[in-house]
Amino acid sequence: MRKRLIPFTIIWDFDGTLLPSDPYDSEHTLLLSGLQASGRKFSPPKRIVANAIIFMDRRKWMGPAFKKYYAWVLSGTPLSRIEEVSKRLARKIGDVDRAALRSLFNAGHSMMIISCGTMNLIERILEIAGIKSCFVRIEGNRLLSADGRITGIERRIIHPADKLKPVKEQCLDSDRVIAVGDGYTDLPLLAWAGVPVLMDRSRRKGKPRTSGCYHDIGSIPELVGLIDRLSAKTGVGPSRRREK
């Protein structure tokens, strides 16, 4: 009798994994839009701070402090700028990646996003790309607004360890969880997951400084192949969703 195939829960980071972030991630791009806008630009003090925090955050020098200055710089920015940036960034998720994500969804896997990034951007980018329905849950930090302008940020996933909170709320079996990340903010989640996966689209980053053992991939379609190999090895894997 054929063994019943069991789907995985796949937990994704966003910037650098689902969304290519070379050279800038989604939050840096939103800040850059205020520096380069032809209309309402940042004030001179905000321009100085925006350039500084982009520079430092790209070099991993800021950590959680980035969000404080990020929210201050963006305060007063029209919400329409999120839409403009989201449309631009959605084009970076190519057809091959979109097809791979739909394949994982249709194979029966439950997919989530837990990110230290901005939920307003993540949700809108995925909607425009036509793949938001592939994810059962999205966790991150939400920009607050009033009268059509950004007023602040609700900080929920700031520290790397914060990524474990939504996971523990659901009492997931770590042995059946695949965590996909690309950097130091993903380390606690990767250490917890039964199948930790490091994704390096550029193949240039190298592994974070840790003793953990990870599966290495360079693209979303490679995860599909990895799951096929894991399923063949263990004898359990996803049961395909019934197409509507």
VOGU-3710 file (C-alpha; in Angstrom, 3 decimals, decimal comma):
1> mrkrlipfti> 0,000/0,000/0,000  1,383/3,384/-1,004  2,313/5,626/1,943  0,199/8,771/2,247  2,185/11,846/1,213  2,366/14,619/3,804  2,885/18,282/2,840  5,452/20,587/4,401  4,935/23,978/5,990  7,286/26,362/4,169
11> iwdfdgtllp> 8,222/29,576/5,972  9,810/32,209/3,767  11,759/35,343/4,453  10,842/38,008/1,875  13,688/40,300/0,812  16,498/38,350/-0,788  14,472/35,138/-1,030  11,050/35,725/-2,571  12,062/39,181/-3,787  15,516/39,648/-5,338
21> sdpydsehtl> 17,254/42,395/-3,351  20,358/43,093/-5,373  21,304/45,878/-4,912  18,453/47,153/-2,654  15,714/45,480/-0,650  12,099/46,691/-0,604  12,548/49,064/2,356  15,677/50,626/0,892  13,804/51,059/-2,389  10,953/52,859/-0,636
31> llsglqasgr> 13,436/55,231/0,985  15,214/55,787/-2,321  11,891/56,724/-3,926  11,671/59,656/-1,512  15,202/60,696/-2,367  14,646/60,502/-6,106  10,998/61,595/-6,405  10,223/64,346/-8,889  7,387/65,563/-6,654  7,363/65,595/-2,848
41> kfsppkriva> 10,908/64,719/-1,750  12,276/64,250/1,736  13,414/67,342/3,630  17,205/67,938/3,772  17,572/66,386/7,272  15,569/63,343/6,193  17,638/63,025/3,043  20,811/62,874/5,119  19,356/60,253/7,473  17,858/58,191/4,639
51> naiifmdrrk> 21,183/57,966/2,808  22,981/57,087/6,041  20,631/54,319/7,160  20,510/52,733/3,697  24,316/52,667/3,637  24,614/51,236/7,167  21,752/48,740/6,900  23,135/47,259/3,675  26,322/46,561/5,626  24,380/45,005/8,544
61> wmgpafkkyy> 25,500/47,762/10,929  22,083/48,910/12,200  20,032/45,912/13,288  16,668/46,747/14,910  17,554/50,483/15,147  16,947/50,776/11,397  13,156/50,662/11,826  13,105/53,685/14,158  14,854/55,949/11,659  13,074/54,349/8,691
71> awvlsgtpls> 9,674/55,266/10,173  10,805/58,810/10,990  12,123/59,426/7,489  8,924/58,096/5,919  6,562/60,060/8,176  4,442/62,350/6,014  5,109/60,346/2,840  1,977/59,806/0,678  0,669/56,241/0,737  0,571/56,380/-3,046
81> rieevskrla> 4,345/55,969/-2,995  3,936/52,438/-1,611  1,805/51,604/-4,641  4,379/53,056/-7,044  7,257/51,159/-5,450  5,257/47,923/-5,206  4,467/47,987/-8,923  8,136/48,413/-9,720  9,308/45,676/-7,359  6,644/43,158/-8,389
91> rkigdvdraa> 8,318/43,009/-11,803  11,444/41,620/-10,124  9,571/38,413/-9,291  9,874/36,681/-12,646  7,531/34,256/-14,354  9,707/31,264/-13,447  9,624/32,141/-9,742  5,871/32,753/-9,821  5,290/29,404/-11,506  7,466/27,626/-8,914
101> lrslfnaghs> 5,516/29,185/-6,030  2,208/28,194/-7,606  3,605/24,685/-8,071  4,462/24,453/-4,368  1,008/25,736/-3,433  -0,760/23,325/-5,775  1,342/20,458/-4,406  -0,345/21,004/-1,031  2,341/22,842/0,913  1,237/25,500/3,405
111> mmiiscgtmn> 3,365/28,598/2,852  3,928/31,535/5,180  6,069/34,668/5,133  7,735/35,856/8,345  9,824/38,928/7,651  11,502/41,806/9,447  10,352/43,891/6,472  7,313/46,060/5,800  3,989/44,232/5,418  2,395/47,016/3,338
121> lierileiag> 5,048/46,467/0,684  5,105/42,679/0,937  1,343/42,270/0,599  0,978/44,720/-2,270  3,970/43,339/-4,199  2,536/39,826/-3,943  -0,937/41,031/-4,975  0,437/42,753/-8,066  2,534/39,681/-8,889  -0,605/37,534/-8,622
131> ikscfvrieg> 0,785/35,157/-5,975  -0,498/36,494/-2,643  -3,085/33,684/-2,491  -0,226/31,161/-2,299  0,490/32,251/1,291  -1,748/31,420/4,241  -0,112/33,945/6,564  2,142/37,005/6,260  3,897/38,507/9,287  6,019/41,646/9,422
141> nrllsadgri> 5,933/45,305/10,440  3,054/47,479/9,237  3,340/51,147/8,346  0,599/53,211/9,978  -1,199/56,039/8,221  -3,731/58,826/8,552  -5,224/61,126/5,895  -3,382/59,277/3,155  0,105/59,718/4,654  2,470/57,506/6,616
151> tgierriihp> 2,521/58,350/10,331  4,658/55,617/11,867  5,182/51,878/12,059  3,810/49,005/14,117  6,960/47,129/15,068  6,235/43,406/15,500  9,096/41,439/13,897  12,187/43,480/14,753  14,709/41,107/16,303  15,689/37,825/14,624
161> adklkpvkeq> 14,163/35,864/17,529  10,812/37,586/16,899  10,381/35,379/13,846  9,761/32,426/16,163  6,690/34,011/17,803  4,187/33,379/14,964  5,558/29,851/14,583  5,088/28,958/18,241  1,548/30,357/18,188  0,615/27,670/15,652
171> cldsdrviav> 2,300/24,740/17,426  3,929/23,553/14,220  5,912/20,323/14,047  9,435/21,548/13,326  10,321/18,280/11,576  7,830/19,122/8,821  8,841/22,787/8,498  11,086/24,139/5,769  12,488/27,589/6,617  13,984/29,596/3,749
181> gdgytdlpll> 16,167/32,594/4,582  19,160/34,498/3,316  20,883/36,137/6,277  21,475/36,678/9,971  17,883/37,738/10,777  16,756/34,246/9,758  19,170/32,294/11,977  16,812/31,555/14,933  14,111/30,292/12,575  16,607/28,256/10,552
191> awagvpvlmd> 17,965/26,706/13,752  14,445/25,696/14,807  13,200/24,291/11,501  13,643/20,648/10,601  14,720/21,618/7,081  16,746/24,869/7,137  17,433/26,307/3,692  19,834/29,135/2,877  19,070/30,915/-0,368  21,785/32,913/-2,118
201> rsrrkgkprt> 20,602/34,174/-5,481  23,984/35,690/-6,273  26,033/32,705/-5,056  28,385/35,311/-3,560  27,237/35,852/0,024  28,667/32,843/1,778  27,081/31,269/4,837  26,345/33,258/8,011  28,837/32,737/10,809  27,190/29,851/12,628
211> sgcyhdigsi> 27,720/26,146/13,116  24,358/25,254/11,560  24,087/22,866/8,628  21,836/24,081/5,834  20,587/23,078/2,444  21,831/25,586/-0,132  19,752/26,866/-3,038  20,148/29,748/-5,466  16,573/30,107/-6,701  12,952/29,333/-5,852
221> pelvglidrl> 12,681/26,521/-8,432  15,629/24,810/-6,713  13,447/24,454/-3,605  10,955/22,447/-5,656  13,755/20,043/-6,586  14,988/19,872/-2,985  11,525/18,922/-1,731  11,262/16,219/-4,382  14,574/14,765/-3,205  13,562/14,936/0,465
231> saktgvgpsr> 10,255/13,257/-0,291  11,932/10,491/-2,256  14,434/9,935/0,551  11,929/9,839/3,413  8,992/8,366/1,543  6,691/11,191/2,576  5,962/14,442/0,825  3,165/16,602/-0,493  -0,244/15,428/-1,616  -1,266/17,380/-4,678
241> rrek> -4,154/19,814/-4,358  -7,155/19,142/-6,506  -7,252/21,693/-9,295  -10,442/23,702/-9,451
//
